[in-house]
Amino acid sequence: MLTPLRSIHVMAAVITDARGRILLARRTEGRDLAGRWEFPGGKQEPGESPEDALVRELREELGIEARVGDHVISVPQQYPDKRLCLEVRHLTGWTGTPRGHEGQALAWVAPDKLMRYDMPPADRPVVAALMQPDRYLVTPEPEDAGRWLAALERALAAGIRRVQIRVRSLSGDAWRTLATQAVARCREAGAEVLLNGDIALAQELQVGVHLRASQLGDLSARPLPAGLPVAASCHVAADLRQAEALGCDFAVVGSVYPTLSHPGGEPLGWPGFAGLREGVSLPIYAIGGMTPADLLQARRHGAQGIAAIRGLWEG
């Protein structure tokens, strides 16, 4: 009979200085994952509230008195010897000067350089939550190209900054023409754009590709160079492991809720989503019946945010 893994709840803080830099601490020798950089914090003790635990840990580790603010993300992560949930909060402020009171090195890092630091698996989704869009629009099938492009423009005007162009009903020149027009709209709005499944056209247009789950097993390497985003649709743990092995930048997992597009499918629910989340360090969007009202719930289960068609698209 297998012994259940111990469960640990860890609190961490996003501490930002007047220049917008974020504080990282380096794990000291003798600890798990020694030498890696992480968001400062520590374990919640029995009887402590999450806020009290974070205040205490920052006092002990950094010598500051913190005021705990909004939730950023909670990342469930399974390690060989434990199950960890990393709950990350913003600080609304603090007093004192942060110093490594436990011998740990500290670094103030510009947000766009955070990904250069070697981090534990649970900390990497935190960087994505801070830096990348929390909504990922998946386009519906176009009944009329003009109205479809106008609806895409409205979504971009409403703040969508990551788009998957997913059109299964067109092929050949019709698909190429619509994709080219959609990419132009996204670029004008400053939005990241990925084409569903079409690696060759993505290379030609110099945009990202969103891999279907059925494509993952056929690939042995990342299909696009660094700088062009690669994402994947994943339904089971093996999909996620393959997406991570290929070097995908993020994944989409679902269906979390029952959906009209998969009426017979068994939804994951949030516990099922979190169970898949804990096996990889990729940023992951939750999909399946999602609307912006689900964003907080998604972040509390380790999601980067939500991916949706109907919930983010106005026809």
LUMSE-741316 format. One record per atom (N, C-alpha, C): residue in one letter; atom name; x, y, z. Coordinates in steps of 0.02 Angstrom, whole numbers. Each point is the difference from the previous one (the first is absolute). Layout:
LUMSE-741316
> res; atom; x; y; z
> a; CA; X; Y; Z
...
This chain:
LUMSE-741316
> res; atom; x; y; z
> m; N; 42; -60; 0
> m; CA; -42; 60; 0
> m; C; 44; 62; 0
> l; N; -14; 45; -47
> l; CA; 41; 60; -5
> l; C; -16; 49; 56
> t; N; 51; 31; 27
> t; CA; -9; 51; 51
> t; C; -18; 66; -33
> p; N; -55; 32; 22
> p; CA; -20; 64; -31
> p; C; 56; 52; 7
> l; N; 8; 39; -52
> l; CA; 50; 54; 4
> l; C; -23; 53; 50
> r; N; 47; 28; 36
> r; CA; -16; 55; 46
> r; C; -20; 61; -40
> s; N; -46; 39; 27
> s; CA; -25; 61; -33
> s; C; 26; 61; 37
> i; N; 23; 48; -38
> i; CA; 29; 62; 29
> i; C; -32; 59; -34
> h; N; -20; 50; 39
> h; CA; -26; 63; -27
> h; C; 53; 53; 11
> v; N; 23; 30; -54
> v; CA; 53; 50; 2
> v; C; -28; 67; -22
> m; N; 16; 51; 37
> m; CA; -19; 68; -18
> m; C; 60; 37; -29
> a; N; -10; 40; -51
> a; CA; 54; 39; -30
> a; C; -28; 68; -21
> a; N; 46; 46; -9
> a; CA; -20; 70; -14
> a; C; 33; 26; -64
> v; N; -38; 40; -36
> v; CA; 27; 40; -54
> v; C; 16; 69; 30
> i; N; 64; 13; 10
> i; CA; 23; 62; 32
> i; C; 30; 44; -54
> t; N; -29; 58; -11
> t; CA; 20; 44; -55
> t; C; 28; 66; 29
> d; N; 56; 22; -28
> d; CA; 29; 63; 24
> d; C; -25; 59; -42
> a; N; 25; 60; 14
> a; CA; -24; 60; -33
> a; C; 16; 0; -75
> r; N; 49; -40; -21
> r; CA; 18; -4; -71
> r; C; -37; -56; -36
> g; N; -45; -34; 35
> g; CA; -38; -53; -31
> g; C; 35; -67; 0
> r; N; 59; -5; 32
> r; CA; 36; -63; 3
> r; C; -31; -45; 52
> i; N; 8; -65; -9
> i; CA; -29; -51; 44
> i; C; 55; -37; 36
> l; N; -10; -12; 65
> l; CA; 51; -31; 42
> l; C; -2; -76; -5
> l; N; 57; -30; -14
> l; CA; 9; -73; 2
> l; C; 52; -18; 53
> a; N; -9; -58; 29
> a; CA; 48; -26; 50
> a; C; 27; -67; -26
> r; N; 64; -12; 14
> r; CA; 32; -62; -23
> r; C; 0; -52; 56
> r; N; -21; -60; -16
> r; CA; -2; -54; 49
> r; C; 70; -20; 21
> t; N; 10; -5; 65
> t; CA; 68; -12; 27
> t; C; 19; -74; -3
> e; N; 64; -12; 6
> e; CA; 26; -69; -1
> e; C; -32; -41; 57
> g; N; -11; -63; -14
> g; CA; -30; -44; 49
> g; C; -75; -5; -5
> r; N; -33; 43; -39
> r; CA; -72; -2; -10
> r; C; -15; -35; -66
> d; N; -62; -24; -7
> d; CA; -22; -26; -65
> d; C; 8; 55; -52
> l; N; 21; -20; -60
> l; CA; 6; 46; -56
> l; C; 47; 59; 16
> a; N; 53; -15; 37
> a; CA; 48; 52; 19
> a; C; 28; 35; -62
> g; N; 8; 66; 6
> g; CA; 28; 40; -54
> g; C; -52; 30; -46
> r; N; -62; -24; 4
> r; CA; -52; 29; -43
> r; C; -30; 62; 32
> w; N; -29; 42; -42
> w; CA; -28; 63; 22
> w; C; -76; -7; 8
> e; N; -27; 34; 51
> e; CA; -71; -7; 14
> e; C; -28; 65; 28
> f; N; -66; 4; 1
> f; CA; -33; 57; 32
> f; C; 3; -11; 76
> p; N; 20; 51; 38
> p; CA; 12; -10; 72
> p; C; -64; -20; 37
> g; N; 11; -42; 51
> g; CA; -56; -23; 41
> g; C; 19; -63; 37
> g; N; -51; -39; 19
> g; CA; 14; -61; 36
> g; C; -63; -36; 20
> k; N; 7; -54; 39
> k; CA; -55; -45; 16
> k; C; -50; 32; 48
> q; N; -63; -15; -12
> q; CA; -53; 19; 46
> q; C; -2; -53; 56
> e; N; 2; 23; 62
> e; CA; -1; -45; 57
> e; C; -72; -14; 22
> p; N; -11; -57; 34
> p; CA; -68; -16; 25
> p; C; -26; 57; 44
> g; N; -64; 18; -12
> g; CA; -31; 53; 39
> g; C; 10; 70; -26
> e; N; 45; 9; -48
> e; CA; 13; 66; -29
> e; C; -47; 13; -58
> s; N; -20; 63; -8
> s; CA; -34; 19; -62
> s; C; 53; 10; -54
> p; N; -19; -5; -63
> p; CA; 49; 12; -53
> p; C; 34; 68; 6
> e; N; -38; 51; 18
> e; CA; 29; 67; 5
> e; C; 51; 4; 57
> d; N; -18; -30; 58
> d; CA; 46; 2; 57
> d; C; 64; -39; -16
> a; N; -8; -56; -36
> a; CA; 59; -40; -17
> a; C; 47; 39; -44
> l; N; -27; 37; -49
> l; CA; 42; 38; -45
> l; C; 35; 57; 36
> v; N; -36; 35; 43
> v; CA; 29; 55; 39
> v; C; 58; -27; 42
> r; N; -11; -57; 35
> r; CA; 52; -28; 42
> r; C; 61; -22; -41
> e; N; -11; -34; -55
> e; CA; 55; -24; -41
> e; C; 42; 57; -27
> l; N; -32; 54; -23
> l; CA; 37; 56; -27
> l; C; 38; 38; 55
> r; N; -27; 0; 60
> r; CA; 36; 30; 56
> r; C; 62; -41; 16
> e; N; -7; -67; 2
> e; CA; 56; -43; 17
> e; C; 53; -2; -55
> e; N; -22; -4; -62
> e; CA; 47; -8; -55
> e; C; 32; 65; -23
> l; N; -40; 54; -1
> l; CA; 23; 63; -31
> l; C; 5; 58; 49
> g; N; -30; -7; 59
> g; CA; 2; 54; 49
> g; C; -46; 58; -17
> i; N; -55; -14; -35
> i; CA; -48; 52; -17
> i; C; -67; -14; 32
> e; N; -40; 53; 9
> e; CA; -69; -7; 23
> e; C; -46; 12; -60
> a; N; -35; -52; -20
> a; CA; -37; 1; -63
> a; C; -74; 12; 11
> r; N; -31; 32; -50
> r; CA; -73; 6; -4
> r; C; -22; -41; -60
> v; N; -38; -52; 13
> v; CA; -18; -49; -51
> v; C; -59; 24; -41
> g; N; 7; -6; -66
> g; CA; -52; 23; -45
> g; C; -34; -56; -38
> d; N; -16; 13; -63
> d; CA; -41; -44; -40
> d; C; 34; -66; -18
> h; N; -41; -50; -12
> h; CA; 22; -66; -23
> h; C; 26; 6; -72
> v; N; 55; -33; -15
> v; CA; 27; -4; -68
> v; C; -18; -67; -32
> i; N; 22; -54; 31
> i; CA; -13; -67; -25
> i; C; 17; -50; 55
> s; N; -33; -57; 0
> s; CA; 18; -57; 43
> s; C; 18; -58; -45
> v; N; 61; -25; 6
> v; CA; 26; -51; -46
> v; C; 7; -66; 37
> p; N; -41; -51; -17
> p; CA; 12; -67; 27
> p; C; 56; -33; -38
> q; N; 47; -30; 35
> q; CA; 58; -31; -32
> q; C; 20; -63; 38
> q; N; 8; -54; -37
> q; CA; 21; -62; 31
> q; C; 75; -10; -10
> y; N; 36; -12; 55
> y; CA; 70; -17; 0
> y; C; 7; -73; 19
> p; N; 59; -30; -8
> p; CA; 7; -71; 16
> p; C; -20; -18; 71
> d; N; 11; 46; 48
> d; CA; -13; -17; 70
> d; C; -56; 40; 33
> k; N; -35; 42; -39
> k; CA; -51; 42; 32
> k; C; -47; 29; -53
> r; N; -58; 22; 24
> r; CA; -46; 40; -39
> r; C; 1; 71; 29
> l; N; 11; 49; -43
> l; CA; 7; 68; 23
> l; C; -53; 43; -34
> c; N; -27; 47; 38
> c; CA; -41; 53; -30
> c; C; 34; 66; 16
> l; N; 21; 35; -52
> l; CA; 33; 65; 7
> l; C; -51; 54; -11
> e; N; -18; 35; 53
> e; CA; -48; 56; -4
> e; C; 39; 65; 0
> v; N; -11; 40; -52
> v; CA; 40; 62; -9
> v; C; -46; 60; 6
> r; N; 25; 49; 37
> r; CA; -37; 62; 11
> r; C; 42; 60; -20
> h; N; -33; 53; -23
> h; CA; 32; 65; -4
> h; C; 7; 29; 70
> l; N; 47; 45; 9
> l; CA; 3; 41; 60
> l; C; -25; 70; -17
> t; N; -39; 28; 46
> t; CA; -20; 70; -9
> t; C; 53; 48; 26
> g; N; 49; -27; 37
> g; CA; 55; 41; 25
> g; C; 37; -37; 54
> w; N; 56; 29; 22
> w; CA; 38; -29; 55
> w; C; 45; 54; 29
> t; N; 24; -14; 61
> t; CA; 48; 45; 32
> t; C; 64; -40; 13
> g; N; 56; 35; 0
> g; CA; 65; -33; 8
> g; C; 35; -8; -66
> t; N; 60; -26; 2
> t; CA; 40; -12; -60
> t; C; 11; -75; -7
> p; N; -23; -30; -56
> p; CA; 9; -73; -8
> p; C; 74; -20; 0
> r; N; 16; -47; 43
> r; CA; 67; -28; 3
> r; C; -6; -76; 10
> g; N; 50; -37; -23
> g; CA; -2; -73; 6
> g; C; 20; -22; 69
> h; N; -48; -2; 46
> h; CA; 14; -15; 70
> h; C; 17; -74; 11
> e; N; -11; -42; -49
> e; CA; 16; -71; 6
> e; C; 58; -19; -46
> g; N; 39; 50; -20
> g; CA; 58; -13; -43
> g; C; -16; -6; -73
> q; N; -61; 13; -19
> q; CA; -20; -7; -70
> q; C; 17; 63; -40
> a; N; 22; -10; -62
> a; CA; 12; 56; -45
> a; C; -67; 28; -23
> l; N; -2; 65; -11
> l; CA; -60; 34; -25
> l; C; 16; 34; -66
> a; N; -50; 8; -42
> a; CA; 9; 36; -64
> a; C; -64; 37; -17
> w; N; 8; 64; -17
> w; CA; -56; 39; -26
> w; C; 2; -7; -76
> v; N; -54; -25; -29
> v; CA; 1; -21; -70
> v; C; -55; 37; -39
> a; N; 18; 28; -57
> a; CA; -50; 29; -44
> a; C; -49; -54; -22
> p; N; -65; 14; -3
> p; CA; -49; -52; -16
> p; C; 15; -38; -64
> d; N; 24; 35; -52
> d; CA; 12; -35; -64
> d; C; 62; -44; 2
> k; N; 37; 0; 56
> k; CA; 59; -43; 6
> k; C; -11; -58; 49
> l; N; -59; -5; 28
> l; CA; -14; -53; 49
> l; C; 11; -70; -28
> m; N; -18; -10; -63
> m; CA; 5; -67; -30
> m; C; 72; -23; -9
> r; N; 48; 45; 7
> r; CA; 70; -20; -6
> r; C; 25; -35; 62
> y; N; -37; 4; 55
> y; CA; 23; -29; 63
> y; C; -25; -71; 7
> d; N; 45; -44; 21
> d; CA; -18; -70; 10
> d; C; -42; -6; 63
> m; N; -62; -23; -6
> m; CA; -48; -1; 55
> m; C; -26; -71; 13
> p; N; -25; -13; 60
> p; CA; -36; -62; 12
> p; C; -62; -4; -45
> p; N; -24; -61; -13
> p; CA; -58; -7; -46
> p; C; -61; 41; 21
> a; N; -15; 5; 64
> a; CA; -60; 35; 22
> a; C; 4; 75; -11
> d; N; 61; 28; -4
> d; CA; 8; 72; -7
> d; C; -8; 24; -72
> r; N; 12; -44; -48
> r; CA; -2; 22; -70
> r; C; -70; 22; -22
> p; N; -53; -34; 19
> p; CA; -66; 26; -18
> p; C; -16; 68; 31
> v; N; 33; 16; 55
> v; CA; -10; 65; 31
> v; C; 25; 56; -46
> v; N; 57; -11; -31
> v; CA; 27; 49; -46
> v; C; -48; 11; -58
> a; N; -28; -54; -27
> a; CA; -48; 7; -54
> a; C; -62; 37; 22
> a; N; -23; -14; 62
> a; CA; -59; 35; 25
> a; C; 11; 75; 6
> l; N; 63; 19; 15
> l; CA; 16; 71; 6
> l; C; 9; 34; -67
> m; N; 24; -38; -51
> m; CA; 24; 32; -61
> m; C; -44; -12; -61
> q; N; -41; -53; 1
> q; CA; -35; -20; -61
> q; C; -75; 9; 7
> p; N; -38; 1; -56
> p; CA; -72; 12; 4
> p; C; -36; -54; 40
> d; N; -53; 21; 35
> d; CA; -40; -48; 38
> d; C; -60; -25; -39
> r; N; -9; 25; -61
> r; CA; -55; -23; -44
> r; C; 30; -20; -68
> y; N; -23; -57; -25
> y; CA; 24; -27; -63
> y; C; -61; -14; -44
> l; N; -11; 43; -49
> l; CA; -58; -6; -44
> l; C; 12; -53; -53
> v; N; -48; -45; -6
> v; CA; 0; -49; -54
> v; C; -58; 20; -46
> t; N; 16; 12; -63
> t; CA; -51; 26; -45
> t; C; -49; -54; -21
> p; N; -64; 19; -10
> p; CA; -49; -47; -26
> p; C; 5; -7; -76
> e; N; -37; -47; -28
> e; CA; -2; -7; -73
> e; C; -34; 61; -31
> p; N; 27; 26; -55
> p; CA; -31; 59; -32
> p; C; -57; -19; -47
> e; N; -58; 30; 12
> e; CA; -55; -8; -48
> e; C; 5; 53; -55
> d; N; 27; 57; 18
> d; CA; 11; 54; -48
> d; C; 67; 33; 19
> a; N; 46; 2; -48
> a; CA; 68; 23; 16
> a; C; 1; 72; 25
> g; N; -40; 43; -31
> g; CA; 0; 71; 21
> g; C; -25; 8; 71
> r; N; -56; -32; 16
> r; CA; -27; 6; 68
> r; C; 48; -33; 51
> w; N; 31; -55; -20
> w; CA; 47; -34; 45
> w; C; 60; 45; 15
> l; N; 28; 33; -51
> l; CA; 56; 45; 12
> l; C; -20; 60; 43
> a; N; -61; 24; -10
> a; CA; -24; 56; 41
> a; C; -7; -21; 73
> a; N; -24; -62; 11
> a; CA; -6; -25; 69
> a; C; 69; -9; 31
> l; N; 49; -23; -39
> l; CA; 68; -6; 25
> l; C; 27; 69; 20
> e; N; -13; 51; -41
> e; CA; 22; 67; 17
> e; C; -31; 24; 65
> r; N; -64; -16; 11
> r; CA; -33; 20; 63
> r; C; 32; -35; 60
> a; N; 17; -63; -8
> a; CA; 32; -36; 55
> a; C; 69; 31; 16
> l; N; 37; 17; -51
> l; CA; 65; 32; 10
> l; C; -8; 68; 33
> a; N; -51; 38; -21
> a; CA; -12; 66; 29
> a; C; -20; -7; 74
> a; N; -30; -57; 18
> a; CA; -20; -11; 69
> a; C; 57; -23; 44
> g; N; 59; -10; -29
> g; CA; 59; -16; 40
> g; C; 29; -69; -9
> i; N; -27; -41; -44
> i; CA; 29; -66; -12
> i; C; 70; 9; -30
> r; N; 50; -35; 29
> r; CA; 69; 7; -24
> r; C; 33; -67; -16
> r; N; -39; -53; -1
> r; CA; 26; -65; -24
> r; C; -57; -35; -35
> v; N; 12; -19; -64
> v; CA; -54; -26; -42
> v; C; 23; -63; -36
> q; N; -43; -50; 0
> q; CA; 9; -59; -41
> q; C; -48; 3; -59
> i; N; 27; 4; -61
> i; CA; -43; -1; -60
> i; C; -14; -73; -16
> r; N; -62; -20; 15
> r; CA; -20; -70; -8
> r; C; -57; -2; -50
> v; N; 15; -21; -61
> v; CA; -50; -4; -53
> v; C; 7; -68; -34
> r; N; -47; -44; 11
> r; CA; 2; -68; -29
> r; C; -40; -5; -64
> s; N; -44; 49; -12
> s; CA; -46; -4; -57
> s; C; 30; 26; -65
> l; N; 59; 30; 2
> l; CA; 32; 27; -60
> l; C; 67; -34; -11
> s; N; 21; -2; -63
> s; CA; 65; -27; -17
> s; C; 27; 37; -60
> g; N; 61; -15; -20
> g; CA; 29; 29; -60
> g; C; 4; 76; 3
> d; N; -15; 31; -57
> d; CA; 6; 73; -5
> d; C; -48; 37; 47
> a; N; -60; -28; 9
> a; CA; -49; 34; 44
> a; C; 26; 3; 72
> w; N; 29; -54; 24
> w; CA; 29; -1; 67
> w; C; 60; 47; 4
> r; N; 44; -2; -49
> r; CA; 59; 43; 1
> r; C; -20; 74; 0
> t; N; -49; 18; -40
> t; CA; -21; 70; -4
> t; C; -29; 24; 66
> l; N; -45; -40; 30
> l; CA; -31; 20; 63
> l; C; 52; 2; 56
> a; N; 45; -49; 2
> a; CA; 52; -1; 51
> a; C; 45; 61; -6
> t; N; 18; 18; -61
> t; CA; 43; 58; -11
> t; C; -34; 64; 24
> q; N; -64; 6; -16
> q; CA; -37; 60; 22
> q; C; -7; 2; 76
> a; N; -12; -58; 31
> a; CA; -7; -2; 73
> a; C; 66; 16; 34
> v; N; 55; -27; -26
> v; CA; 66; 14; 28
> v; C; 14; 75; -3
> a; N; -17; 32; -55
> a; CA; 12; 72; -7
> a; C; -39; 39; 54
> r; N; -63; -19; 13
> r; CA; -39; 33; 52
> r; C; 32; -9; 68
> c; N; 22; -60; 15
> c; CA; 31; -14; 65
> c; C; 64; 40; 8
> r; N; 41; 3; -52
> r; CA; 62; 38; 4
> r; C; -13; 74; 12
> e; N; -50; 26; -34
> e; CA; -16; 71; 9
> e; C; -20; 15; 72
> a; N; -32; -49; 33
> a; CA; -22; 9; 69
> a; C; 53; -18; 51
> g; N; 58; -26; -23
> g; CA; 52; -21; 46
> g; C; -14; -65; 35
> a; N; -42; -42; -32
> a; CA; -18; -64; 29
> a; C; 42; -57; -28
> e; N; 17; -48; 42
> e; CA; 34; -60; -23
> e; C; -51; -46; -35
> v; N; 21; -29; -56
> v; CA; -47; -40; -39
> v; C; 32; -67; -16
> l; N; -41; -54; 4
> l; CA; 21; -68; -16
> l; C; -51; -30; -47
> l; N; 24; -39; -49
> l; CA; -44; -35; -46
> l; C; -11; -71; 25
> n; N; -62; -23; -3
> n; CA; -15; -67; 23
> n; C; 25; -52; -49
> g; N; 49; -40; 21
> g; CA; 21; -59; -36
> g; C; 44; 10; -62
> d; N; 1; 59; -30
> d; CA; 33; 10; -64
> d; C; 71; 26; 10
> i; N; 47; -46; 10
> i; CA; 69; 18; 13
> i; C; 31; 37; -59
> a; N; -12; -25; -60
> a; CA; 30; 30; -60
> a; C; -22; 72; -10
> l; N; -65; 13; 6
> l; CA; -24; 68; -9
> l; C; 24; 46; 57
> a; N; 4; -27; 60
> a; CA; 26; 39; 55
> a; C; 72; 21; -14
> q; N; 41; -45; -26
> q; CA; 69; 18; -18
> q; C; 0; 54; -54
> e; N; -43; -8; -49
> e; CA; -2; 48; -55
> e; C; -20; 70; 24
> l; N; -50; 3; 44
> l; CA; -25; 65; 24
> l; C; 39; 25; 61
> q; N; 46; -42; 25
> q; CA; 41; 19; 58
> q; C; -43; 14; 62
> v; N; -45; -48; 13
> v; CA; -42; 4; 60
> v; C; 6; -67; 36
> g; N; -37; -7; 55
> g; CA; 3; -61; 39
> g; C; -45; -54; -28
> v; N; 7; -59; 30
> v; CA; -43; -56; -19
> v; C; -29; -31; 64
> h; N; -64; -17; -3
> h; CA; -32; -37; 54
> h; C; -10; -71; -23
> l; N; 36; -47; 31
> l; CA; -1; -69; -20
> l; C; -62; -35; 27
> r; N; -31; -40; -42
> r; CA; -54; -43; 22
> r; C; 30; -58; 39
> a; N; -40; -29; 45
> a; CA; 24; -56; 40
> a; C; 23; -57; -45
> s; N; -34; -9; -57
> s; CA; 18; -55; -46
> s; C; 66; 11; -34
> q; N; 26; 62; 0
> q; CA; 65; 14; -31
> q; C; 59; -13; 47
> l; N; -12; -1; 64
> l; CA; 55; -1; 48
> l; C; 44; -62; -8
> g; N; -31; -58; -10
> g; CA; 38; -62; -5
> g; C; 41; -6; -63
> d; N; -16; 40; -50
> d; CA; 37; -3; -64
> d; C; 62; 44; -1
> l; N; 9; 39; 52
> l; CA; 56; 48; 1
> l; C; 54; -24; 49
> s; N; 62; 11; -19
> s; CA; 56; -17; 44
> s; C; 38; 62; 22
> a; N; -18; 58; -26
> a; CA; 34; 62; 18
> a; C; -49; 58; -9
> r; N; 16; 55; 30
> r; CA; -41; 60; -6
> r; C; -7; 19; -74
> p; N; -61; 11; -25
> p; CA; -9; 10; -72
> p; C; 16; 70; -25
> l; N; 7; 48; 45
> l; CA; 16; 69; -20
> l; C; 60; 24; 40
> p; N; 39; 46; -27
> p; CA; 58; 26; 37
> p; C; -21; 42; 59
> a; N; 47; 10; 47
> a; CA; -11; 45; 56
> a; C; -20; 69; -26
> g; N; -47; 30; 34
> g; CA; -25; 65; -22
> g; C; -68; -5; -33
> l; N; -18; -59; -26
> l; CA; -66; -12; -25
> l; C; -35; -48; 49
> p; N; -56; 19; 28
> p; CA; -30; -40; 53
> p; C; -27; -66; -25
> v; N; 6; -51; 43
> v; CA; -29; -66; -14
> v; C; -42; -19; 61
> a; N; -62; -19; -14
> a; CA; -46; -22; 53
> a; C; -29; -68; -20
> a; N; -37; -30; 46
> a; CA; -29; -66; -14
> a; C; -65; -9; 38
> s; N; -47; -35; -32
> s; CA; -60; -24; 34
> s; C; 16; -67; 33
> c; N; -16; -7; 64
> c; CA; 16; -60; 37
> c; C; -61; -24; 39
> h; N; -9; -65; 2
> h; CA; -58; -29; 34
> h; C; 19; -48; 56
> v; N; 60; -28; -3
> v; CA; 23; -48; 50
> v; C; 72; 18; 19
> a; N; 25; -32; 53
> a; CA; 66; 16; 26
> a; C; 54; -12; -52
> a; N; -7; -54; -41
> a; CA; 51; -14; -50
> a; C; 5; 55; -52
> d; N; -57; 31; -17
> d; CA; 1; 58; -47
> d; C; 42; 56; 29
> l; N; -11; 15; 64
> l; CA; 36; 55; 31
> l; C; 75; -14; 5
> r; N; 17; -61; 17
> r; CA; 72; -17; 4
> r; C; 33; 6; -69
> q; N; -35; -20; -53
> q; CA; 28; 6; -67
> q; C; 5; 73; -20
> a; N; -51; 40; 16
> a; CA; 3; 72; -16
> a; C; 59; 33; 35
> e; N; 13; -18; 63
> e; CA; 57; 28; 35
> e; C; 66; -24; -30
> a; N; 3; -64; -18
> a; CA; 61; -27; -30
> a; C; 16; 33; -66
> l; N; -51; 19; -38
> l; CA; 10; 33; -64
> l; C; 21; 73; 7
> g; N; -6; 27; 60
> g; CA; 17; 70; 10
> g; C; -57; 48; -15
> c; N; -62; -24; 7
> c; CA; -58; 44; -10
> c; C; 3; 56; 52
> d; N; -26; 58; -19
> d; CA; 1; 58; 45
> d; C; -58; -2; 49
> f; N; -56; -29; -21
> f; CA; -57; -8; 45
> f; C; -46; -53; -29
> a; N; -49; -20; 40
> a; CA; -48; -51; -21
> a; C; -70; 21; 20
> v; N; -48; -34; -29
> v; CA; -71; 9; 16
> v; C; -27; -68; 22
> v; N; -35; -1; 56
> v; CA; -25; -63; 29
> v; C; -74; 5; 14
> g; N; -37; -50; -18
> g; CA; -72; -2; 14
> g; C; -30; -64; -29
> s; N; -63; -4; 5
> s; CA; -48; 51; 17
> s; C; -13; 1; 75
> v; N; 1; 60; 30
> v; CA; -12; 6; 72
> v; C; -74; -8; 15
> y; N; -43; 34; -38
> y; CA; -72; -4; 8
> y; C; -30; -36; -60
> p; N; -62; -24; 5
> p; CA; -34; -26; -60
> p; C; -7; 54; -53
> t; N; 7; -18; -63
> t; CA; -6; 49; -54
> t; C; -45; -27; -55
> l; N; -27; 47; -40
> l; CA; -43; -19; -56
> l; C; 40; -36; -54
> s; N; 65; 18; -6
> s; CA; 40; -31; -53
> s; C; 21; -72; 16
> h; N; -3; -19; 65
> h; CA; 17; -69; 20
> h; C; -55; -25; 47
> p; N; -61; -10; -27
> p; CA; -56; -16; 44
> p; C; 6; -66; 37
> g; N; 37; -48; -28
> g; CA; 6; -65; 32
> g; C; 62; -8; 42
> g; N; 43; 51; 0
> g; CA; 64; -5; 35
> g; C; -8; 7; 75
> e; N; 43; -34; 38
> e; CA; 1; 5; 73
> e; C; 44; 59; 19
> p; N; -29; 53; 30
> p; CA; 42; 58; 18
> p; C; 49; -16; 55
> l; N; 57; 35; -1
> l; CA; 51; -10; 51
> l; C; -21; 26; 68
> g; N; -36; 56; 0
> g; CA; -10; 37; 62
> g; C; 66; 31; 23
> w; N; -4; 43; 50
> w; CA; 61; 33; 23
> w; C; 48; -48; 35
> p; N; -23; -48; 39
> p; CA; 48; -48; 29
> p; C; 38; -39; -54
> g; N; -35; -21; -53
> g; CA; 34; -36; -54
> g; C; 50; 44; -36
> f; N; -18; 63; -10
> f; CA; 46; 47; -32
> f; C; 63; 8; 43
> a; N; -9; 11; 65
> a; CA; 58; 9; 44
> a; C; 43; -62; 2
> g; N; -31; -60; -4
> g; CA; 38; -61; -1
> g; C; 45; -6; -60
> l; N; -22; 25; -58
> l; CA; 43; 1; -59
> l; C; 52; 56; 5
> r; N; -20; 56; 28
> r; CA; 45; 58; 8
> r; C; 63; -18; 39
> e; N; -6; -42; 52
> e; CA; 56; -10; 45
> e; C; 55; -43; -30
> g; N; -11; -29; -59
> g; CA; 50; -43; -29
> g; C; 51; 34; -45
> v; N; -11; 64; -17
> v; CA; 46; 36; -44
> v; C; 7; 72; 25
> s; N; 49; 36; -28
> s; CA; 10; 70; 20
> s; C; -21; 49; -55
> l; N; -32; -25; -52
> l; CA; -25; 44; -54
> l; C; -54; 47; 25
> p; N; -4; 60; -26
> p; CA; -61; 40; 8
> p; C; -58; -36; -35
> i; N; -58; -4; 33
> i; CA; -57; -37; -27
> i; C; -63; 42; 5
> y; N; -36; 4; -56
> y; CA; -66; 31; 0
> y; C; -54; -53; 10
> a; N; -51; 17; 38
> a; CA; -58; -44; 8
> a; C; -50; 16; -56
> i; N; -29; -52; -30
> i; CA; -49; 9; -53
> i; C; -60; -44; 14
> g; N; -56; 19; -29
> g; CA; -61; -39; 8
> g; C; -51; 36; 42
> g; N; -44; 39; -32
> g; CA; -51; 37; 36
> g; C; 25; 60; 38
> m; N; 60; 24; -18
> m; CA; 31; 56; 37
> m; C; -27; 68; -22
> t; N; -6; 45; 49
> t; CA; -15; 71; -12
> t; C; 47; 40; 45
> p; N; 5; 66; -11
> p; CA; 43; 40; 44
> p; C; -17; -6; 74
> a; N; -63; -18; 16
> a; CA; -19; -9; 70
> a; C; 37; -59; 32
> d; N; 30; -44; -40
> d; CA; 36; -58; 27
> d; C; 74; 14; 11
> l; N; 24; 60; -13
> l; CA; 71; 14; 3
> l; C; 29; -12; 70
> l; N; -33; 25; 51
> l; CA; 26; -8; 68
> l; C; 3; -74; 19
> q; N; -54; -36; -14
> q; CA; -1; -71; 14
> q; C; 55; -37; -37
> a; N; 10; 19; -63
> a; CA; 53; -31; -40
> a; C; 68; 11; 31
> r; N; 14; 61; 20
> r; CA; 65; 16; 30
> r; C; 9; -38; 67
> r; N; -53; -11; 36
> r; CA; 5; -36; 64
> r; C; 14; -74; -10
> h; N; -8; -25; -61
> h; CA; 16; -70; -15
> h; C; 61; -7; -45
> g; N; 39; 53; -5
> g; CA; 63; -4; -36
> g; C; -2; 19; -73
> a; N; -56; 26; -24
> a; CA; -5; 18; -70
> a; C; 31; 69; -13
> q; N; 30; 6; -59
> q; CA; 22; 65; -25
> q; C; -60; 46; -8
> g; N; -56; -28; -18
> g; CA; -61; 37; -12
> g; C; -49; -46; -36
> i; N; -42; 30; -41
> i; CA; -51; -38; -36
> i; C; 10; 4; -75
> a; N; -18; -53; -34
> a; CA; -5; -1; -73
> a; C; -73; -13; -17
> a; N; -24; 34; -50
> a; CA; -72; -7; -15
> a; C; -14; 24; -71
> i; N; -55; -27; -26
> i; CA; -29; 27; -62
> i; C; -57; 46; 19
> r; N; -57; -29; 19
> r; CA; -60; 40; 14
> r; C; 10; 49; 56
> g; N; 39; -18; 50
> g; CA; 8; 44; 58
> g; C; 41; 63; -14
> l; N; 36; 1; -57
> l; CA; 42; 58; -16
> l; C; -15; 31; -68
> w; N; -51; -26; -34
> w; CA; -15; 21; -68
> w; C; -70; 26; -5
> e; N; -8; 58; -30
> e; CA; -67; 27; -13
> e; C; -9; -1; -76
> g; N; -49; -39; -23
> g; CA; -11; -8; -72
> g; C; -27; 62; -33
